[in-house]
Amino acid sequence: MSLEIFQTSALKDTRGGRRRYWDWSVWLDGPGDELDAVDRVEYRLHPTFARPIRTVADRVSKFRLDGSAWGEFRIRVIVHKKAGEPEELVHWLHLEVDAPSKEPAPLRSMAHRDAPAIFFSYASVDGELVDGIVTALRNRGIRCLVGDDVPMGVSLASGIEALIEQADFAVAVISDAYGGWIEREIELLRRMDKPLAALVVGELRRVPAFLDEMKALPVRADEAPEHIADMLLSVAPVPI
């Protein structure tokens, strides 16, 4: 296999302290026929990330993953092919102005940071469903905010609060796996007066009382992400 991992990194800010935060991207690159043979790429990040294992199946972006961090770390990259055994690559993420890089891969997974933004609150077991919805929305140029966007070294609670402050609209994904963390995020969203809708996944064994106070959209766990994205945009109370 002649596929390689490339990256870019850009200084973001210092958050008022001594640490320097960076936006970074990594992607798979090489001959087109080899990229066409890839089904998905699994990135295994530093264990301090909220969700250290990420899977990207977007061939157009060359399986690009975007993130933020203040420190360098090793990324294990598992390349799952449409046929044959997976292959593993290892990449050290360099965070410096002249970091080894290449021209950025085609970017469909992240909208401009000044665009209207949707925040997603969800349980980790619903991460695959949310990943699909977020990809569908970002492919339309819509900015999406999720817990994985919290930079390494920033507490999850304060990072989530900062993301919510940026949001124009929020979506709570409610399945039987929902718990206290989602309830706290919903309360924070309400205190900040953020428009809120819910995606109700399947038949709930227990229906939370807060669903009576928001627009609830029933969906299936296997429903097409593009269809769910259409549903969300149809109920968004602000132009998205």
C-alpha positions as CSV (number, residue, x, y, z in Angstrom):
1,M,0.0,0.0,0.0
2,S,1.4,3.4,-1.0
3,L,-1.2,5.5,0.9
4,E,0.2,8.0,3.3
5,I,-1.1,10.3,6.1
6,F,-0.7,14.1,5.6
7,Q,-1.7,16.9,7.9
8,T,-2.0,20.6,8.3
9,S,-2.0,22.7,11.5
10,A,-2.7,26.3,12.3
11,L,-2.3,28.3,15.5
12,K,-5.7,29.1,16.9
13,D,-5.3,31.1,20.1
14,T,-3.7,30.9,23.6
15,R,-7.1,31.0,25.5
16,G,-5.6,33.7,27.7
17,G,-3.0,31.4,29.1
18,R,0.4,30.0,28.3
19,R,-0.9,27.1,26.2
20,R,-1.0,27.5,22.4
21,Y,-4.1,25.9,20.8
22,W,-4.1,24.6,17.3
23,D,-6.6,23.5,14.7
24,W,-5.4,20.5,12.8
25,S,-6.4,18.1,10.0
26,V,-5.2,14.7,9.0
27,W,-6.1,12.7,5.9
28,L,-5.2,9.8,3.7
29,D,-3.5,10.5,0.4
30,G,-2.1,8.5,-2.5
31,P,-3.1,7.0,-5.9
32,G,-6.8,7.5,-6.7
33,D,-7.4,3.8,-7.3
34,E,-6.1,3.0,-3.8
35,L,-8.2,5.6,-2.2
36,D,-11.2,4.3,-4.1
37,A,-10.6,0.9,-2.6
38,V,-10.8,2.3,1.0
39,D,-14.1,1.8,2.8
40,R,-13.4,3.9,5.9
41,V,-10.5,5.1,8.0
42,E,-10.4,4.7,11.8
43,Y,-8.3,7.3,13.7
44,R,-7.2,6.5,17.2
45,L,-6.3,9.7,19.0
46,H,-4.8,10.4,22.4
47,P,-6.9,8.9,25.2
48,T,-7.6,12.3,26.7
49,F,-10.0,13.1,23.9
50,A,-13.7,12.8,24.8
51,R,-14.0,10.2,22.0
52,P,-10.6,9.0,21.1
53,I,-11.7,6.7,18.3
54,R,-13.1,8.4,15.2
55,T,-14.2,6.8,11.9
56,V,-14.4,8.7,8.7
57,A,-16.0,7.3,5.5
58,D,-15.9,10.4,3.3
59,R,-13.9,9.5,0.2
60,V,-14.4,13.0,-1.3
61,S,-12.4,14.6,1.5
62,K,-9.8,11.8,1.4
63,F,-11.1,10.6,4.7
64,R,-10.2,13.9,6.4
65,L,-10.4,14.3,10.2
66,D,-10.4,17.8,11.8
67,G,-9.7,18.6,15.4
68,S,-8.1,21.0,17.9
69,A,-5.4,20.4,20.5
70,W,-2.7,22.1,22.5
71,G,-0.1,19.2,22.5
72,E,1.4,16.9,19.9
73,F,0.5,13.2,20.0
74,R,0.7,10.0,18.0
75,I,-2.3,9.0,15.9
76,R,-2.8,5.3,14.9
77,V,-4.6,5.1,11.6
78,I,-6.5,1.9,10.7
79,V,-7.3,1.8,6.9
80,H,-10.3,-0.5,6.3
81,K,-10.5,-1.6,2.7
82,K,-13.6,-2.7,0.8
83,A,-11.8,-6.0,0.3
84,G,-8.9,-7.5,2.2
85,E,-7.5,-7.0,5.6
86,P,-7.2,-3.6,7.3
87,E,-3.8,-1.9,7.3
88,E,-2.3,0.3,10.0
89,L,-0.3,3.5,9.7
90,V,1.1,5.7,12.4
91,H,1.3,9.5,12.3
92,W,2.9,11.9,14.7
93,L,0.7,15.1,14.8
94,H,3.1,18.1,14.5
95,L,1.7,21.4,15.9
96,E,4.0,24.1,14.5
97,V,3.9,26.8,11.9
98,D,6.1,24.9,9.6
99,A,4.8,21.4,10.4
100,P,5.2,18.8,7.7
101,S,2.1,19.0,5.5
102,K,0.7,19.0,2.0
103,E,-1.9,21.1,0.3
104,P,-5.1,20.6,2.2
105,A,-7.4,17.8,1.1
106,P,-10.8,18.8,-0.3
107,L,-12.8,20.0,2.6
108,R,-16.5,19.1,2.9
109,S,-16.6,18.2,6.5
110,M,-16.3,21.6,8.1
111,A,-18.1,24.8,7.3
112,H,-16.8,28.3,7.8
113,R,-16.5,29.2,11.4
114,D,-18.7,32.4,10.9
115,A,-21.5,30.3,9.5
116,P,-24.6,29.5,11.6
117,A,-23.9,26.6,13.9
118,I,-25.9,23.6,15.3
119,F,-24.8,22.1,18.6
120,F,-25.5,18.3,19.2
121,S,-26.1,16.8,22.6
122,Y,-26.0,13.0,22.7
123,A,-24.8,9.9,24.5
124,S,-21.7,8.2,23.2
125,V,-23.6,5.1,22.1
126,D,-25.4,7.3,19.6
127,G,-22.1,8.7,18.2
128,E,-22.3,6.8,14.9
129,L,-25.8,8.2,14.2
130,V,-24.7,11.7,15.1
131,D,-21.5,11.3,13.0
132,G,-23.6,10.6,9.9
133,I,-26.0,13.5,10.5
134,V,-23.1,15.9,11.1
135,T,-21.3,14.8,7.9
136,A,-24.5,15.3,5.9
137,L,-24.9,18.8,7.4
138,R,-21.3,19.8,7.0
139,N,-21.4,18.6,3.4
140,R,-24.0,21.3,2.9
141,G,-21.8,24.0,4.4
142,I,-23.4,24.0,7.8
143,R,-21.2,24.3,10.9
144,C,-21.8,21.6,13.5
145,L,-20.6,21.6,17.1
146,V,-20.0,18.4,19.0
147,G,-18.2,17.4,22.2
148,D,-15.3,16.0,20.2
149,D,-14.5,19.6,19.2
150,V,-13.4,20.3,22.8
151,P,-9.6,20.7,22.6
152,M,-7.3,18.3,24.5
153,G,-6.4,19.8,27.9
154,V,-9.7,21.7,28.3
155,S,-12.2,20.4,30.7
156,L,-15.2,18.8,29.0
157,A,-17.7,20.9,31.0
158,S,-16.1,24.3,30.2
159,G,-15.5,23.2,26.6
160,I,-19.1,22.2,26.1
161,E,-20.3,25.5,27.6
162,A,-18.0,27.4,25.1
163,L,-19.5,25.4,22.2
164,I,-23.0,26.1,23.3
165,E,-22.3,29.8,23.5
166,Q,-21.4,29.7,19.7
167,A,-24.6,27.7,18.7
168,D,-27.6,29.3,16.9
169,F,-29.6,26.1,17.3
170,A,-29.3,22.9,19.3
171,V,-30.3,19.3,18.8
172,A,-30.6,16.8,21.7
173,V,-30.5,13.1,20.5
174,I,-32.7,11.1,22.9
175,S,-32.5,7.4,23.0
176,D,-32.8,4.9,25.9
177,A,-29.1,5.7,26.5
178,Y,-29.7,9.3,27.4
179,G,-28.6,10.3,30.9
180,G,-27.8,13.1,33.3
181,W,-25.1,14.7,31.1
182,I,-27.6,15.4,28.3
183,E,-30.1,16.8,30.9
184,R,-27.4,19.2,32.1
185,E,-26.6,20.3,28.6
186,I,-30.3,20.9,27.9
187,E,-30.6,23.0,31.1
188,L,-27.5,25.0,30.0
189,L,-29.0,25.5,26.5
190,R,-32.2,26.8,28.1
191,R,-30.4,29.2,30.4
192,M,-28.6,30.6,27.3
193,D,-32.0,30.8,25.5
194,K,-30.9,28.6,22.6
195,P,-33.5,27.2,20.3
196,L,-33.7,23.5,20.8
197,A,-35.2,20.4,19.1
198,A,-34.9,16.7,19.9
199,L,-34.3,13.6,17.8
200,V,-36.1,10.7,19.5
201,V,-34.4,7.5,18.5
202,G,-36.7,4.5,18.4
203,E,-39.3,3.6,21.1
204,L,-38.2,4.9,24.5
205,R,-38.8,2.8,27.5
206,R,-39.0,6.0,29.6
207,V,-40.0,9.3,28.1
208,P,-38.3,12.3,29.7
209,A,-40.7,15.1,30.8
210,F,-38.6,17.7,29.0
211,L,-39.6,16.3,25.6
212,D,-43.0,18.0,26.2
213,E,-41.3,21.4,26.0
214,M,-39.5,21.0,22.7
215,K,-40.0,20.0,19.1
216,A,-39.5,16.2,19.1
217,L,-38.7,14.4,15.8
218,P,-39.0,10.6,15.8
219,V,-36.2,8.8,13.9
220,R,-34.8,5.3,13.4
221,A,-31.3,4.4,14.3
222,D,-30.8,3.2,10.8
223,E,-32.5,6.1,9.1
224,A,-30.6,7.9,6.3
225,P,-28.5,10.7,7.8
226,E,-29.4,13.0,4.8
227,H,-33.1,12.5,5.6
228,I,-32.6,13.4,9.2
229,A,-30.6,16.5,8.2
230,D,-33.5,17.6,6.0
231,M,-35.9,17.2,9.0
232,L,-33.6,19.3,11.3
233,L,-33.3,22.1,8.7
234,S,-37.1,22.1,8.3
235,V,-37.6,22.9,12.0
236,A,-34.6,25.1,12.6
237,P,-36.1,28.4,14.0
238,V,-33.2,30.4,12.6
239,P,-31.8,30.5,9.0
240,I,-29.3,27.7,8.7
